[in-house]
Amino acid sequence: MFIISLIVIIGSACSSGTSGSGGKAKGGSGKDSGKKEITVWSFTDEGKYAVEKYMEKNPDVKVNFQFIPGDQYQTKLRSALQTGVKAPDVFALEYGFVRKFIDHPSIVNLSEAPYDANELIEQQYEYVQATEKDSEGSVKALGYQGTPGGIYYRRDLAKQYLGTDDPAEVSDLISSWEKIFEIGKRVYDESGGKVHALSNWNAINAVQGGNVETPWVEDGKLIIDEERMKVLDLAMKAKDTNSLAMLEDWSPGMFATMQSGEVMFYPGPTWYLQHVLKRNAPETSGQWGLAHGPGSFSGGGTFYSIYSKSDNKELAWDFLQFYTFDHDFLTQLAKEQSYFTSNREVNEALEHELTDEFLGGQKYFEFFNIEGEKVKAIMRSEFDGDIGTIFGNNMESFVKGTIKTKEEFIKKFKDEVKHDFPEITVE
């Protein structure tokens, strides 16, 4: 659910230069400008920054950046890759749907010469590398963004109810769900029901997702990792202790609590700071901190691939290397855009320097470097995003009481997976 929301939150309209090159770019030169050209597609406009910096460094190159919003993106990209009509040279894949595309033959294998990306990705966190590889272990996409998570908390509420807002001390106080639920019950009682520990059940699910060790589908069979099932029990315990505000995820009501101080803890990945908290609670600068919670996790991320029939592969690769491995650019991206990168070497060089006043001056790169090394590297299946949505919809019904028991939950969940994906064996 982080993933879908990231697209909605940070996507905004932007103008594009030309349509895709379709593999026929007149030898890689623009008719009018005389410059070498490539076309880049993305589902979010965040890539514009990299495009601008790349063209500043390479004034003889024109990068046509095309932002395609919402559900149109996957449909248009799939059609372009299959037909070759107006296909881009480089295209973005979101964490939620990257597995649907990464095994397709229309994507360049970057493990092979002259790319040899296997050596480059050693600079990145292992969980990022797992997403970049196809089912055969070949590198087919590269990510520039690191997305480990942490528990964002309101410092004012922590001082009031925990007696401290120090990140290390708060981390110790919320190191298990049992501790969080105890805090949740006490805070709810002491505030007269005005303050909750968590906004909803998905705050638990976001963290628990980091404990999962198997994808939803293996060898064509549905697998329900026991860590996923623990979410049901944890959600009910949280509800019973009044730890949940029972707000709809990513709703205006949930966002409003960030400004009003009615929820203490918000589990979220790196981008949550810039695109969720700062956007929805701009008047709370200095009132936030980052703490380690019951587990390590990550959320979302953007990856880029090269079209296998592009006539401009050399230039496309140069752009992709710049975006994902150029240390000077990534350092600039981190400092100017507050992006935590996928490159541990860059992040480690910045961890003692970069702070954020919104977090009370906390060294957030140092924090996320610790979490980034702990996130498990899991090879997901192409079905994971869709099945995760089915699981989430049923969890919503379970927490609200529409689904009464775990047995009823499991049966309904399996029936829906079987209906939507008849090719999967469901036992």
C-alpha positions in Angstrom: 0.0 0.0 0.0 3.0 2.3 0.5 3.8 1.7 -3.2 0.5 2.8 -4.7 0.3 5.8 -2.5 3.8 6.9 -3.5 2.6 7.2 -7.1 -0.4 9.2 -6.1 1.4 11.5 -3.7 4.4 12.6 -5.7 3.1 12.2 -9.2 2.2 15.5 -10.9 1.7 16.6 -14.5 4.7 17.7 -16.5 5.3 18.4 -20.2 7.3 16.0 -22.3 9.5 16.6 -25.3 8.6 14.0 -27.9 6.9 10.6 -28.0 9.0 7.5 -27.7 11.8 6.8 -30.2 10.3 3.5 -31.2 13.8 2.1 -31.8 14.2 4.4 -34.8 15.9 7.6 -33.7 17.6 8.6 -37.0 20.9 7.2 -35.7 20.4 8.7 -32.3 20.3 12.4 -33.5 17.5 14.9 -33.2 16.3 16.3 -36.5 16.2 19.9 -35.4 18.7 20.2 -32.6 21.4 17.9 -34.0 21.8 16.4 -30.5 21.8 12.8 -29.6 18.4 11.8 -28.1 16.8 9.2 -25.9 13.3 9.0 -24.6 12.6 8.1 -20.9 9.2 7.1 -19.6 8.1 7.2 -16.0 5.0 6.8 -13.8 6.2 9.7 -11.6 7.7 13.1 -12.4 10.6 12.7 -9.9 13.0 11.6 -12.8 12.9 15.2 -14.2 15.6 16.2 -11.7 18.0 13.5 -13.0 17.2 14.3 -16.6 18.0 18.0 -16.0 21.3 17.2 -14.3 22.3 14.7 -16.9 21.7 17.2 -19.8 23.7 19.8 -17.9 26.6 17.4 -17.8 26.0 16.3 -21.4 25.0 19.4 -23.4 25.1 17.4 -26.6 22.3 15.1 -25.4 18.6 15.6 -25.3 16.5 13.4 -23.0 12.8 13.4 -23.8 11.2 12.7 -20.4 7.6 11.6 -20.6 5.5 11.3 -17.4 2.5 9.0 -17.8 0.2 9.1 -14.7 -1.8 6.5 -12.9 -3.1 3.3 -14.4 -2.3 4.4 -17.9 1.4 3.7 -17.4 1.5 -0.1 -17.2 -1.0 -0.5 -20.0 0.9 1.9 -22.3 4.3 0.5 -21.4 3.2 -3.1 -22.0 1.8 -2.3 -25.4 4.9 -0.3 -26.4 7.3 -3.1 -25.4 5.3 -5.8 -27.2 4.7 -3.9 -30.4 7.8 -1.7 -30.5 5.6 1.3 -31.5 6.9 4.5 -30.0 8.7 2.5 -27.3 11.0 4.4 -24.9 14.7 3.8 -24.7 14.6 3.8 -20.9 11.6 3.2 -18.7 10.7 3.2 -15.0 9.3 0.3 -13.1 7.7 0.7 -9.7 8.5 -1.8 -6.9 4.8 -2.9 -6.9 4.8 -4.0 -10.5 8.5 -4.5 -11.5 8.1 -8.3 -11.3 5.4 -8.2 -14.0 7.9 -6.8 -16.5 11.4 -7.9 -15.4 11.4 -11.3 -17.1 10.2 -9.9 -20.4 12.6 -10.3 -23.4 12.1 -6.7 -24.3 14.4 -5.7 -21.4 18.2 -5.6 -21.8 20.1 -8.0 -19.7 22.5 -5.7 -17.8 24.5 -8.5 -16.4 26.0 -9.1 -19.8 28.8 -7.2 -21.6 29.3 -4.3 -22.2 27.2 -3.4 -19.1 28.5 -5.8 -16.5 26.1 -4.4 -13.9 26.8 -7.3 -11.4 29.9 -5.5 -10.3 28.2 -2.1 -10.0 25.3 -3.3 -7.8 27.7 -4.5 -5.1 27.6 -0.8 -4.0 23.9 -1.2 -3.3 22.0 -2.7 -0.4 21.1 -6.3 -0.8 17.4 -5.8 -0.7 17.7 -3.4 -3.6 19.8 -5.9 -5.6 17.1 -8.6 -5.1 14.5 -6.3 -6.9 16.9 -5.6 -9.8 17.3 -9.2 -10.8 15.0 -11.4 -12.9 14.0 -14.9 -12.0 17.2 -16.2 -13.5 19.4 -13.9 -11.4 20.3 -11.5 -14.2 20.2 -7.7 -13.6 17.4 -6.2 -15.7 16.7 -3.0 -13.8 18.6 -0.5 -11.7 17.3 1.6 -8.7 18.6 4.9 -7.5 16.5 5.1 -4.4 16.9 3.4 -1.1 13.7 2.9 0.9 14.3 1.3 4.3 11.8 2.2 6.9 11.6 3.5 10.5 9.0 4.6 13.0 8.4 8.3 12.7 7.1 9.7 16.0 5.8 12.9 17.4 8.4 14.3 19.8 5.8 16.3 21.7 3.7 13.3 22.4 6.7 11.2 23.3 7.8 13.7 25.9 4.2 13.9 27.3 3.5 10.2 27.5 6.9 8.5 27.5 8.9 11.0 29.3 11.5 11.4 26.6 11.8 12.2 22.9 15.4 10.9 22.5 15.5 8.6 19.5 17.6 5.9 21.2 15.3 5.9 24.3 12.2 5.8 22.2 13.6 3.0 20.1 14.1 0.9 23.2 10.5 1.7 24.4 8.9 0.5 21.1 11.2 -2.4 20.3 8.3 -4.9 20.3 4.6 -4.9 19.4 3.8 -5.8 23.0 5.5 -2.6 24.2 3.7 -0.5 21.5 0.3 -1.9 22.5 1.0 -1.2 26.2 1.8 2.4 25.3 -1.2 2.5 23.0 -3.6 1.5 25.8 -2.1 3.9 28.3 -2.0 6.8 25.9 -5.6 6.2 24.9 -6.8 6.2 28.5 -4.7 9.2 29.6 -5.8 11.3 26.7 -9.4 10.5 27.1 -9.5 8.6 23.8 -8.0 11.4 21.8 -4.6 9.9 21.0 -3.8 6.5 19.5 -0.5 4.8 19.1 -1.1 3.8 15.4 -3.4 5.1 12.6 -4.6 1.7 11.4 -3.8 -2.0 10.9 -1.6 -1.3 7.9 1.0 0.4 10.2 1.6 -3.1 11.6 1.5 -4.7 8.2 4.2 -2.3 6.8 6.6 -3.4 9.5 5.7 -7.1 9.5 6.3 -7.2 5.7 10.0 -6.9 6.5 9.9 -10.3 8.3 8.4 -12.2 5.3 10.9 -14.7 3.8 8.9 -16.1 0.9 7.0 -14.5 -2.0 3.2 -15.0 -2.3 3.8 -17.5 -5.1 6.5 -20.2 -5.5 6.6 -22.8 -8.3 3.1 -21.8 -9.3 1.7 -22.4 -5.8 0.2 -19.9 -3.3 2.4 -19.6 -0.2 1.2 -17.8 3.0 4.2 -16.9 5.0 3.5 -17.2 8.7 4.7 -13.7 9.2 1.8 -12.5 7.1 -0.7 -14.4 9.2 0.8 -12.8 12.4 -0.7 -9.5 11.2 -4.2 -10.8 11.9 -3.4 -11.5 15.6 -1.4 -8.3 16.0 -4.1 -6.2 14.5 -6.7 -7.6 16.8 -4.5 -7.1 19.9 -3.9 -3.5 18.7 -7.6 -3.0 18.3 -8.4 -4.5 21.7 -6.0 -2.2 23.4 -7.3 0.9 21.5 -3.9 1.3 19.9 -5.5 1.8 16.5 -7.2 5.0 15.4 -9.1 3.0 12.8 -8.5 5.5 10.1 -8.6 4.7 6.4 -5.1 4.3 5.0 -3.8 7.4 3.1 -7.1 9.2 3.8 -7.5 12.9 4.6 -8.4 11.9 8.1 -5.1 10.0 8.5 -3.1 12.9 7.1 -4.9 15.3 9.5 -3.7 13.4 12.5 -0.1 14.2 11.5 -0.8 17.9 12.0 -3.1 17.6 15.0 -1.0 15.2 17.0 -3.6 12.5 17.5 -1.4 9.6 16.5 2.1 8.9 18.0 3.8 6.5 15.6 3.8 6.3 11.8 5.9 3.5 10.3 7.2 4.6 6.9 10.1 4.4 4.4 12.6 7.1 3.6 10.4 9.0 1.2 7.6 9.2 3.9 9.4 12.2 5.4 9.4 14.4 2.3 6.2 13.3 0.6 3.9 12.5 3.4 4.8 14.2 6.7 6.2 17.4 5.4 3.4 17.7 2.8 0.6 17.0 5.3 1.9 18.5 8.5 4.0 21.5 7.4 3.6 23.4 10.6 5.1 20.6 12.8 8.8 21.0 11.8 11.0 20.0 14.7 8.3 17.9 16.3 9.3 14.6 14.7 11.9 11.9 15.3 12.9 8.6 13.9 13.1 5.4 16.0 13.9 1.8 15.3 10.8 -0.4 15.9 9.8 -4.0 16.2 11.5 -4.9 12.9 13.3 -3.7 9.8 11.4 -3.1 6.5 11.4 -1.2 3.3 8.6 0.3 1.2 8.4 1.1 -2.5 11.1 2.2 -4.9 11.7 3.2 -8.5 13.8 1.2 -11.0 14.8 1.8 -14.6 15.3 -0.6 -17.5 16.5 -0.3 -21.1 14.4 -1.4 -24.1 16.2 -4.3 -25.9 15.3 -3.0 -29.4 16.4 0.5 -28.8 18.9 1.9 -31.3 20.3 4.1 -28.5 21.4 1.5 -26.0 24.8 3.0 -25.5 23.4 6.4 -24.6 20.6 4.8 -22.6 23.2 3.0 -20.5 25.2 6.1 -20.0 22.1 7.8 -18.6 21.2 4.9 -16.5 24.7 4.7 -15.0 24.6 8.4 -14.2 21.2 8.1 -12.5 22.1 5.1 -10.4 25.8 5.0 -9.8 27.4 8.5 -10.4 28.5 9.4 -6.9 28.6 13.2 -7.6 25.0 13.1 -8.9 23.7 10.9 -6.1 25.3 13.2 -3.5 23.6 16.2 -5.1 20.3 14.3 -5.2 20.7 13.5 -1.5 21.5 17.0 -0.5 19.1 19.0 -2.8 16.2 16.6 -2.9 16.6 14.8 0.4 16.6 11.4 -1.3 18.2 8.5 0.5 19.9 6.7 -2.3 20.4 3.0 -3.1 24.1 3.4 -3.0 25.5 2.6 0.4 28.9 4.2 -0.4 27.3 7.5 -1.1 25.0 7.3 1.9 27.8 6.3 4.3 29.8 9.3 3.1 26.9 11.6 4.0 25.6 10.0 7.2 27.4 12.3 9.6 26.6 15.4 7.5 23.0 15.3 6.6 20.4 16.2 9.1 16.8 17.5 8.9 15.3 20.2 11.1 11.9 18.6 10.5 13.2 15.7 12.5 14.7 18.0 15.2 18.1 17.9 13.6 18.4 14.1 13.6 21.0 12.5 11.3 18.5 10.6 9.3 21.0 9.2 6.7 22.8 7.6 9.6 19.5 6.1 10.8 18.5 4.7 7.4 22.0 3.3 6.8 21.5 1.1 9.8 18.1 0.0 8.7 19.1 -0.5 5.1 21.7 -3.1 6.1 19.1 -5.1 8.1 16.3 -5.3 5.4 15.9 -8.8 4.1 16.6 -9.4 0.4 13.6 -11.4 -0.9 13.0 -12.3 -4.6 9.3 -11.6 -5.1 6.9 -13.1 -7.7 5.0 -11.3 -10.4 1.8 -11.9 -8.4 3.0 -10.3 -5.2 1.6 -6.9 -5.7 -1.9 -8.0 -6.7 -2.2 -10.7 -4.1 -1.0 -8.3 -1.5 -3.9 -6.0 -2.5 -6.3 -8.9 -2.0 -4.8 -9.6 1.4 -5.1 -6.0 2.4 -8.8 -5.7 1.3 -9.6 -8.7 3.4 -7.6 -7.4 6.4 -9.7 -4.3 6.3 -12.9 -6.4 6.6 -11.3 -8.5 9.3 -10.3 -5.6 11.5 -13.7 -3.9 11.0 -15.5 -7.2 12.0 -17.1 -8.0 8.7 -15.0 -11.1 8.5 -15.4 -12.7 11.9 -12.7 -15.4 12.2 -9.2 -16.2 10.9 -10.7 -19.4 9.3 -13.2 -17.3 7.4 -10.5 -14.9 6.5 -8.2 -17.6 5.1 -11.0 -19.2 3.1 -12.2 -16.0 1.6 -8.6 -14.9 0.8 -7.8 -18.2 -1.0 -11.1 -18.2 -2.9 -10.4 -14.7 -4.3 -6.8 -15.6 -5.2 -8.1 -18.7 -7.0 -10.7 -16.7 -8.8 -8.4 -13.9 -9.9 -5.4 -16.2 -10.8 -6.6 -19.6 -11.9 -3.1 -20.4 -13.0 -2.0 -20.5 -9.4 -2.4 -23.7 -7.3 -4.3 -22.8 -4.2 -4.5 -25.5 -1.5 
